[in-house]
């Protein structure tokens, strides 16, 4: 069967998936449709294949390893990702059976593409972060935190059209600026997403509290937060070095503060908009 290509642009990384017609239909009918493009010079060419696999627990984390210089493998019970950093080609073999409740894309393929985008962004000097982000008058606020820190709660204080994503945010750099990218990866706020980016104006570490509050974060505190919340397959020191360099650049690209807030606080969005200089939300 001939391969049917579909182009995607995610977090500053352009790639072409080569799979069957069913794969293209699934991508175009899912939350990934807003990221479909026709890249003239793709960073990655990805062959997508299915394979048989038994069921696996939800909490199994993918593991990365360099098999040879310039050749990366990410392994998981639901998928295997092989990527040659030398020629920009990758192969994803995934189990198609299990699907996310609100997605047409199989969960194993969704996870494999997330790992691919995370490592590809890092290879280009960027990051994929466990974070939410909003755009307020073309200025970006980034809310970083682990699970249950309040990423979705913070994003939900803003109008849906302002939210880039409330689960995973891509980061790229151009000169001294950091750019925040929307991603198609699942979150609680399941509004339709599309390719978009905004310049980072202010970063926030999250802490739930009874009242709104801001406290400056030191460089060390910011670095610890970013490294803890980087979405990267574990197990490979080269990826960790990429993440460390990108986190240091992100920490230096904007002011950072510890944000304390309550879900019921009505003025949280206005306070954050004032902090980043965006005026009304």
C-alpha positions in Angstrom: 0.0 0.0 0.0 1.4 3.4 -0.9 2.1 5.9 1.8 -0.1 9.0 2.1 1.9 12.0 3.5 0.4 14.6 5.9 2.4 17.6 7.1 2.3 18.9 10.6 3.9 22.0 12.3 4.1 21.8 16.1 6.1 24.0 18.4 8.3 25.2 15.6 9.1 21.7 14.3 7.8 20.8 10.8 7.4 17.2 10.0 5.8 14.9 7.4 4.1 11.7 8.5 3.9 9.0 5.9 1.2 6.5 6.7 -2.0 5.0 5.2 -5.2 6.9 4.2 -6.8 6.0 7.5 -4.0 7.8 9.4 -4.5 11.0 7.4 -8.3 10.9 8.0 -7.8 10.4 11.7 -5.3 13.3 11.9 -7.6 15.7 9.9 -10.7 14.8 11.9 -9.0 15.2 15.3 -7.6 18.1 17.4 -4.5 17.8 15.3 -6.3 19.2 12.3 -5.3 22.8 13.2 -1.7 21.9 12.9 -1.8 20.3 9.4 0.3 22.2 6.9 2.3 21.7 3.7 5.9 22.2 4.9 8.3 23.2 2.1 11.4 22.1 4.0 10.3 19.6 6.8 12.7 19.0 9.7 11.6 15.4 9.9 10.3 12.7 7.6 8.4 10.1 9.7 7.2 6.7 8.5 4.3 5.5 10.5 3.5 1.8 10.9 1.2 -0.2 13.1 2.2 -3.2 15.2 0.6 -5.7 17.6 0.9 -5.0 21.3 -0.7 -6.1 24.6 -2.5 -3.7 26.8 -0.2 -1.6 29.0 -0.6 0.5 32.3 -1.3 4.2 31.9 1.7 5.1 34.1 4.4 3.5 32.0 6.9 6.2 31.0 8.8 6.1 27.6 12.6 5.5 27.8 15.1 7.0 25.5 18.5 5.6 24.5 21.2 6.5 21.9 21.8 3.3 20.0 24.6 4.8 18.0 26.0 8.3 17.4 23.1 10.2 15.9 20.5 7.4 16.3 17.9 7.7 19.0 15.3 5.1 20.1 12.4 5.8 22.4 10.7 2.7 23.7 7.3 2.2 25.3 4.9 -0.8 25.5 2.6 0.9 23.0 5.1 2.3 20.5 8.7 2.4 19.4 10.3 5.5 17.9 13.5 5.3 16.0 15.0 8.6 14.8 18.2 9.3 12.8 19.4 12.7 13.8 21.8 12.6 10.8 19.4 12.4 7.9 16.2 13.7 9.6 14.2 10.5 9.2 12.2 8.6 11.8 10.0 5.5 12.1 7.1 5.1 14.5 5.6 1.7 15.1 2.5 1.9 17.3 -0.3 -0.2 18.6 -3.6 1.2 17.2 -6.1 -0.4 19.5 -6.5 2.0 22.4 -7.8 5.5 21.7 -8.2 8.6 23.8 -11.8 9.4 24.8 -12.0 12.7 23.0 -9.5 11.9 20.2 -9.6 10.0 17.0 -5.8 9.6 17.1 -4.8 6.3 18.8 -3.3 6.9 22.2 0.0 5.2 21.4 0.5 7.3 18.3 -0.5 10.4 20.2 2.2 9.5 22.8 4.8 8.7 20.2 4.3 12.0 18.4 4.5 13.9 21.7 7.9 12.2 22.4 9.0 13.0 18.9 8.0 16.6 19.1 9.7 16.9 22.6 13.0 15.5 21.4 12.9 17.3 18.0 12.2 20.7 19.7 15.1 20.0 22.1 17.4 19.1 19.2 16.6 22.6 17.8 17.2 24.3 21.1 13.6 24.5 22.3 11.4 22.7 24.8 8.1 21.0 25.3 6.8 21.9 28.8 4.1 20.7 31.2 2.5 24.1 31.2 -0.4 26.2 30.1 -0.2 29.5 28.3 -2.5 32.4 27.3 -2.1 35.2 24.8 -3.2 38.7 26.1 -2.9 41.3 23.4 -0.1 39.4 21.7 1.8 39.0 24.9 2.2 35.6 26.4 1.9 34.4 30.0 3.3 30.9 30.8 2.0 28.9 33.8 4.4 26.1 34.6 3.6 23.3 37.1 3.4 19.5 37.5 0.1 17.6 37.6 -2.6 19.2 39.7 -0.5 22.4 40.2 -3.3 24.5 38.6 -2.3 24.9 34.9 -5.9 24.4 33.6 -7.3 26.4 36.5 -5.1 29.4 35.7 -5.8 29.1 32.0 -9.6 28.9 32.6 -9.5 32.4 34.1 -9.1 33.7 30.6 -11.4 33.7 27.6 -11.2 30.4 25.6 -9.8 32.2 22.6 -6.8 33.3 24.6 -5.7 29.8 25.6 -2.9 28.2 23.6 -3.1 24.9 25.6 -3.6 24.0 29.2 -1.4 20.9 29.3 1.7 21.0 27.1 3.3 24.2 25.6 6.1 24.3 23.0 8.9 26.8 23.4 11.3 28.1 20.7 13.8 30.9 20.6 14.6 33.8 18.2 17.4 36.0 19.5 16.6 37.0 23.1 12.9 36.2 22.7 11.2 33.1 23.7 8.1 32.1 21.7 5.2 30.1 23.2 3.5 27.6 20.8 0.1 26.0 20.9 0.2 22.2 20.7 -2.5 19.6 19.9 -1.7 17.5 22.9 -4.6 16.8 25.3 -5.7 19.1 28.0 -8.7 19.7 30.1 -9.9 22.7 28.1 -10.8 20.9 24.9 -11.4 23.9 22.7 -10.3 23.5 19.0 -6.6 24.4 18.7 -4.6 25.7 15.9 -1.1 26.6 15.0 -0.2 29.9 16.8 2.5 31.4 18.8 3.1 34.4 21.1 6.1 36.1 22.6 6.7 35.2 26.2 6.2 38.3 28.4 6.1 36.7 31.9 6.6 33.2 33.4 4.8 31.9 36.5 5.3 29.0 38.8 2.0 27.9 40.2 0.7 27.5 43.8 -2.9 27.2 44.8 -3.9 29.5 47.6 -6.9 31.3 49.0 -5.9 34.7 47.6 -4.0 36.1 44.7 -0.3 36.8 45.3 3.0 37.2 43.4 6.5 36.7 44.6 9.7 37.0 42.5 11.4 33.7 41.7 15.2 33.4 41.8 17.1 32.0 38.8 17.8 28.8 40.8 14.1 28.4 41.6 13.1 29.0 38.0 15.6 26.4 36.7 14.4 23.8 39.2 10.8 24.4 38.1 11.5 24.2 34.4 13.7 21.1 34.6 11.0 19.4 36.8 8.3 20.2 34.2 10.2 19.5 30.9 8.3 16.9 28.9 11.2 14.7 27.7 11.7 10.9 27.6 14.0 9.8 30.4 17.1 7.7 30.3 19.4 9.6 27.9 22.0 12.1 29.1 22.3 13.8 25.7 18.6 14.8 25.9 19.1 16.0 29.5 21.9 18.3 28.3 19.6 19.7 25.5 16.9 20.3 28.1 19.3 22.0 30.5 20.5 24.5 27.9 17.0 25.3 26.7 15.7 25.7 30.3 18.6 28.1 31.1 17.7 30.2 28.1 14.0 30.2 28.9 14.7 31.3 32.5 16.7 34.3 31.3 14.2 35.4 28.6 11.5 36.9 30.8 10.7 37.8 34.4 9.5 34.9 36.6 7.2 34.9 39.6 5.5 32.5 42.0 1.8 32.9 41.4 -0.6 32.1 44.2 -4.3 32.1 43.2 -7.7 30.8 44.1 -10.0 29.3 41.5 -12.8 31.5 42.7 -10.8 34.7 42.7 -12.6 36.9 40.1 -9.7 39.3 39.3 -7.0 36.7 38.6 -7.0 37.3 34.9 -7.0 41.1 35.2 -4.1 41.0 37.7 -2.0 38.7 35.4 -2.9 40.9 32.3 -1.7 44.0 34.3 1.6 42.2 35.2 2.4 41.3 31.6 1.3 44.7 30.3 -1.6 43.5 28.2 -4.4 45.6 29.6 -7.8 44.0 29.2 -8.1 40.2 28.7 
